[in-house]
Amino acid sequence: MLTWPERDGWNEQRVERLKIMWAEGRSAAVIAGELGGITRNAVIGKVHRLRLPGRALTTAAPKQPKPPKPPRPARLPKRVARAQEIAAQPEVVVDVSAPLEVRFPPEWRRSLSELTATSCRFPVGDPRGCNFFFCGAPALDPLPYCGRCARIVYDFHATRRSRSYFRSSWGSRS
């Protein structure tokens, strides 16, 4: 049985045909198909080992340069833009010492099953306790919270003063 080099290997005649077809600008796949018994990668490897110059370019019509696109105006994602709007609103002062009835009026309070797509989903109290509820005020589109709760959740001014708010709502937590 003949092995690969003896059967379909690179003899001088095949190498000369390879050089001619390569100089004509034919692709490695076309050359492999015409020589037969070798792959496209074998042709590429042989071209590399022979250090043949790059293929001759075909005479195609020169491409017309495309006109430059006008610059797009800078856009912020919808959530970021909305968050910036909320941050620009005047500071909402919440009296932490006020009872829960004042901070979260009873007509807004919702249980999990009563929440709708447009109600605030800010949790109040201990989820394991019987007094747990969600804020339920009308939420700001596209946020899941109302303006007051969004300020607490997102903490726009990078402070942690709202931590006392949570402790007073949920009881003593360390």
Helices and strands as residue ranges (DSSP letters): H 4-8, H 12-24, H 28-35, H 40-50, H 78-88, H 100-103, G 112-114, E 123-124, E 133-134, H 147-154, H 163-170
